[in-house]
């Protein structure tokens, strides 16, 4: 029953009902209720198994370190990363709850959904520390931030496999190589990257975001959208009603309906505005007279500031994705278009010798580079935008290996 539920939720989203799970398992709903008193109880068990599996992987990694594993440091890091990625794929329903958390009346479910994989993070930190002692990693790299980045990226493989049918081990291996070695054939300095035309263009777009409002709409509609962004981000998209938005905005429910239509239409408008802002940044960067490496750097600056400036939009989008089937088009990010642009950019870079692909698939490379151009939000909140940019440069562009 749990396996059926996990598979169905992973393919249909968390709106999946107990009736649908029972039908898929070939049992009566009453039989399901005999084991789980509610859908929340079933979700709690899925999350428990997910965290137990992550803890098992962490314990195995620690044991290998205690045994003085003689393999190369890069192999040990990649092996642990791949194990985390496989776990994420095996527990995709639980992964959705962990990444796309929303309010729930069940306190145990909320606690498990928010639970950080501390044992796995510690195992990765210890593995990285051993790699530094062996001379593989640079002495100036913040190992706690790097461990967080690698673990988060490997868990994201589960979402990529779920949404794009990527190959788990190949995706994990490529992401590990990118985060450790970078993609640039060379070591561009921060001063050089800061002075590039692409970065200047990106910084100009970012400066325009601060203090801006929705364009093309009247002041009252813009006010409702701003309130809705806050309410969606605070309550979760599925738990916020138009009545809640109207109350917070100080308007009548009928007035809000006339201004924004349905809640789904409001979400689409908010996410379209968010996507358009990022699109302007991409266009400015891609049109600049810069190298591919400089453009990749500038795109990561766009993404880092978008995450910092539009946190509510990200939380709304994650809550929406949590409930939706994996193949549902994203309402704001326009992923397919960004992927096409990234593929074209990287293909040119390979031809020009700026990067070494090390893969027969430019698409897989593009998915990987696009993924690591976004830094996890918790890292951004901890170290700030500038330090996040330097971290992205040190990993995905220059690499963190010594020498």
C-alpha positions in Angstrom: 0.0 0.0 0.0 2.8 2.4 0.8 4.6 1.6 -2.4 1.5 2.2 -4.4 0.8 5.5 -2.6 4.4 6.6 -3.1 4.3 5.8 -6.8 0.9 7.5 -7.3 1.8 10.6 -5.4 5.1 10.9 -7.3 3.3 10.8 -10.7 0.0 12.6 -9.8 1.0 15.1 -7.1 -0.1 15.4 -3.5 -3.7 16.1 -4.4 -3.9 12.3 -4.8 -6.8 11.0 -2.6 -7.0 7.9 -0.4 -9.7 6.7 -2.7 -7.3 6.9 -5.7 -4.6 5.1 -3.7 -7.0 2.3 -2.7 -8.2 1.9 -6.3 -4.6 1.7 -7.6 -3.7 -0.8 -4.9 -6.8 -2.9 -5.8 -8.3 -2.7 -2.4 -11.3 -1.2 -0.8 -10.9 2.2 1.0 -11.9 0.6 4.2 -8.9 -1.7 4.0 -6.6 1.3 3.6 -8.2 3.0 6.6 -7.6 -0.1 8.7 -3.8 0.6 8.4 -3.9 4.4 8.1 -6.5 6.5 9.8 -6.0 9.4 7.4 -4.0 10.5 4.4 -1.7 12.5 6.7 -0.9 9.3 8.6 0.1 7.6 5.4 2.3 10.6 4.4 4.0 10.5 7.9 5.0 6.9 7.3 6.4 7.7 3.9 8.5 10.5 5.4 9.7 8.3 8.2 11.0 5.7 5.7 12.7 8.4 3.7 14.6 9.8 6.6 15.4 6.3 7.9 17.0 5.5 4.5 19.0 8.8 4.5 20.3 8.0 8.0 21.3 4.5 6.8 23.2 6.0 3.9 25.0 8.4 6.3 25.9 5.6 8.7 27.4 3.6 5.8 29.4 6.6 4.6 30.8 7.2 8.2 31.8 3.5 8.5 33.7 3.7 5.2 35.6 6.8 6.5 36.4 4.9 9.8 37.8 2.0 7.6 40.3 4.4 5.9 38.8 3.8 2.5 41.7 4.0 0.1 39.8 5.2 -3.0 40.4 8.6 -4.5 38.6 11.5 -2.7 36.5 12.4 -5.7 35.2 8.8 -5.9 34.1 8.8 -2.3 32.3 12.1 -2.6 30.6 11.0 -5.9 29.6 7.7 -4.3 27.9 9.3 -1.3 26.3 11.8 -3.6 25.0 9.1 -5.9 23.6 7.2 -2.9 21.7 10.3 -1.8 20.3 10.8 -5.3 19.2 7.2 -5.5 17.4 7.6 -2.1 15.7 10.7 -3.4 14.4 8.9 -6.5 13.3 5.9 -4.4 11.3 8.2 -2.0 10.0 10.8 -4.5 6.7 11.3 -2.8 8.4 12.1 0.5 10.9 14.3 -1.4 8.0 16.4 -2.7 6.8 17.0 0.8 10.3 17.9 2.0 10.9 20.4 -0.8 7.4 21.6 -1.4 6.2 21.9 2.2 3.0 23.6 3.1 1.0 24.1 6.3 -0.8 20.9 7.7 -3.0 20.3 10.7 -0.9 17.3 11.5 2.1 18.5 13.7 4.1 15.3 13.1 3.8 15.6 9.4 4.9 19.3 9.5 7.9 18.3 11.7 9.0 15.5 9.4 8.5 17.6 6.3 10.8 20.3 7.8 13.4 17.8 9.2 16.9 18.5 7.9 18.9 15.4 6.9 21.6 16.3 9.5 23.2 12.8 9.5 23.7 12.9 5.8 25.0 16.5 5.9 27.5 15.5 8.6 28.6 12.4 6.6 29.2 14.6 3.6 31.1 17.2 5.7 33.3 14.4 7.1 33.9 13.0 3.6 34.8 16.5 2.3 37.1 17.1 5.3 38.9 13.8 4.5 39.2 15.0 0.9 40.8 18.2 2.1 43.3 16.4 4.3 44.3 14.3 1.3 45.0 17.5 -0.6 42.1 17.1 -3.1 40.1 20.2 -2.0 41.3 23.8 -1.7 42.0 25.0 1.8 39.9 28.1 1.5 36.6 26.3 0.7 33.8 26.5 3.4 33.1 22.7 3.8 29.8 23.2 5.6 28.4 25.3 2.8 29.8 22.9 0.2 28.3 19.9 2.0 24.9 21.6 2.1 25.2 22.4 -1.6 26.1 18.9 -2.7 23.5 17.2 -0.6 20.7 19.6 -1.7 21.8 19.2 -5.3 21.7 15.4 -5.1 18.3 15.4 -3.5 17.1 17.6 -6.4 18.1 14.7 -8.7 15.0 13.0 -7.4 12.8 15.8 -8.7 14.7 15.9 -12.0 14.2 12.2 -12.5 10.6 12.6 -11.7 9.9 15.5 -13.9 12.3 14.9 -16.8 13.0 11.1 -16.7 16.8 11.7 -16.2 19.1 8.8 -15.5 19.8 8.8 -11.7 23.5 7.7 -11.6 24.5 9.7 -14.7 22.9 12.9 -13.4 24.5 12.5 -9.9 27.9 11.8 -11.4 27.8 14.8 -13.7 26.5 17.2 -10.9 29.2 15.9 -8.6 31.9 16.6 -11.3 30.5 20.1 -12.0 30.4 21.1 -8.3 33.9 19.8 -7.6 35.7 20.6 -10.8 33.6 23.4 -12.4 33.0 23.7 -16.1 35.4 26.5 -17.1 38.6 25.8 -18.9 40.5 28.3 -16.8 40.2 30.2 -13.5 38.4 33.5 -14.1 38.9 35.8 -11.2 36.1 37.6 -9.4 37.4 41.0 -10.7 37.3 39.7 -14.3 33.8 38.3 -13.9 32.5 41.4 -12.1 33.8 43.6 -15.0 32.2 41.5 -17.8 29.6 43.1 -20.0 27.2 40.2 -19.1 27.6 40.8 -15.3 27.1 44.6 -15.8 23.9 43.9 -17.8 22.6 41.4 -15.2 23.4 43.9 -12.4 21.4 46.6 -14.2 18.4 44.3 -14.5 18.6 43.4 -10.8 18.8 47.1 -9.8 15.5 47.7 -11.7 13.7 45.0 -9.6 14.1 46.9 -6.3 11.0 48.9 -5.5 9.2 48.0 -8.7 5.6 47.1 -8.9 3.4 45.1 -11.4 3.4 46.8 -14.7 0.3 47.0 -17.0 -2.2 46.9 -14.1 -4.0 49.5 -12.1 -3.0 50.3 -8.5 -5.7 48.4 -6.8 -5.0 45.2 -8.8 -1.3 45.6 -8.1 -2.2 45.9 -4.3 -4.3 42.7 -4.4 -1.4 40.8 -6.2 1.1 42.0 -3.6 -1.2 40.9 -0.7 -1.8 37.6 -2.4 1.9 37.0 -2.8 2.3 37.5 0.9 -0.7 35.4 1.9 0.3 32.5 -0.5 3.8 32.6 0.9 2.6 32.6 4.5 -0.3 30.2 4.4 0.6 28.1 1.4 -1.2 28.3 -1.9 -3.7 25.5 -1.3 -4.7 26.8 2.1 -5.3 30.4 1.0 -8.8 31.4 -0.2 -9.9 34.5 -2.1 -11.7 35.5 1.0 -8.4 35.4 3.0 -6.8 37.6 0.3 -9.7 40.0 0.3 -9.7 40.4 4.1 -5.9 41.0 4.2 -6.3 43.6 1.3 -9.1 45.4 3.1 -11.5 44.8 0.2 -14.7 42.9 -0.4 -14.5 39.3 -1.8 -16.6 40.3 -4.8 -14.2 43.2 -5.6 -11.2 40.9 -5.5 -12.9 38.4 -7.8 -13.6 41.2 -10.3 -10.0 42.4 -10.1 -8.2 39.1 -10.4 -10.7 36.4 -11.4 -10.2 33.0 -9.8 -7.4 32.0 -7.5 -5.8 30.0 -10.3 -5.9 33.0 -12.5 -4.3 35.1 -9.8 -1.5 32.5 -9.4 -0.9 32.5 -13.2 -0.7 36.3 -13.2 1.8 36.4 -10.3 4.0 33.7 -11.8 3.9 35.2 -15.3 5.1 38.5 -13.8 7.9 36.7 -11.9 8.9 34.8 -15.1 9.0 37.9 -17.2 11.4 39.6 -14.8 13.8 36.7 -15.0 13.4 36.5 -18.8 14.5 40.2 -19.1 17.6 39.3 -17.2 18.4 36.3 -19.4 17.8 38.3 -22.6 20.1 41.1 -21.4 22.9 38.6 -20.5 22.6 36.5 -23.7 22.8 39.6 -25.9 25.9 41.0 -24.2 29.3 40.9 -25.8 30.8 38.3 -23.4 32.2 34.8 -23.2 30.0 31.8 -22.3 31.6 31.6 -18.9 30.9 35.2 -18.2 27.2 34.7 -19.3 26.8 31.6 -17.1 28.2 33.7 -14.2 25.8 36.6 -14.9 22.8 34.2 -15.2 23.6 32.8 -11.7 23.6 36.4 -10.4 20.2 36.9 -11.9 19.0 33.7 -10.2 20.5 34.5 -6.9 18.9 37.9 -6.7 15.6 36.6 -8.0 15.6 34.1 -5.1 16.5 36.9 -2.7 14.1 39.5 -4.0 11.1 37.3 -4.9 11.0 34.8 -2.0 7.2 34.8 -1.8 7.0 33.9 -5.5 9.3 30.9 -5.0 7.3 29.6 -2.0 4.0 30.0 -4.0 5.5 28.1 -6.9 6.9 25.3 -4.7 3.5 24.9 -3.0 1.8 24.8 -6.4 4.3 22.2 -7.7 3.9 20.1 -4.6 0.2 19.4 -5.5 0.6 19.1 -9.3 1.6 16.1 -11.4 5.3 16.2 -12.3 4.6 16.8 -16.0 2.5 19.9 -15.4 4.0 22.9 -17.1 5.6 25.4 -14.7 3.5 28.6 -14.6 6.3 31.0 -14.3 9.8 29.7 -15.0 9.3 28.6 -18.7 11.8 25.8 -18.1 11.7 24.4 -21.6 12.7 27.8 -23.1 15.5 28.3 -20.6 16.8 24.8 -21.3 16.9 25.5 -25.1 18.8 28.7 -24.5 21.2 26.9 -22.1 21.8 24.1 -24.6 22.6 26.6 -27.4 25.0 28.5 -25.1 26.9 25.4 -23.9 27.1 23.9 -27.4 28.8 27.1 -28.6 31.1 27.0 -25.6 32.2 23.4 -26.4 32.9 24.4 -30.0 34.9 27.4 -28.8 36.9 25.4 -26.2 35.6 27.4 -23.3 34.4 24.3 -21.5 35.0 20.6 -21.7 31.7 18.8 -22.0 32.8 15.3 -20.8 29.4 14.0 -21.8 27.8 12.7 -25.1 24.6 14.6 -24.1 24.5 18.4 -24.3 21.0 18.3 -22.9 22.1 16.5 -19.7 24.9 19.0 -19.4 22.4 21.9 -19.9 20.0 20.5 -17.3 22.9 20.1 -14.8 24.4 23.6 -15.4 20.9 25.2 -15.2 20.2 23.4 -11.9 23.4 24.5 -10.2 23.0 28.1 -11.4 20.4 28.3 -8.5 21.8 28.2 -5.0 19.6 26.6 -2.2 17.6 29.3 -0.5 18.9 28.3 3.0 22.4 28.9 1.9 21.5 32.3 0.4 19.8 33.3 3.7 22.8 32.2 5.7 25.6 33.9 3.7 23.9 36.6 1.6 23.8 37.3 -2.2 27.5 38.3 -2.8 28.9 35.3 -0.9 26.4 33.1 -2.7 27.6 34.3 -6.0 31.3 33.6 -5.0 30.3 30.1 -3.9 28.5 29.4 -7.2 31.6 30.7 -9.1 33.9 28.5 -6.9 31.9 25.4 -7.6 30.1 25.4 -10.9 32.6 27.6 -12.8 36.1 27.3 -11.3 35.8 24.2 -9.2 37.0 23.6 -5.6 39.7 21.0 -6.3 43.3 22.0 -5.3 45.7 22.9 -8.1 
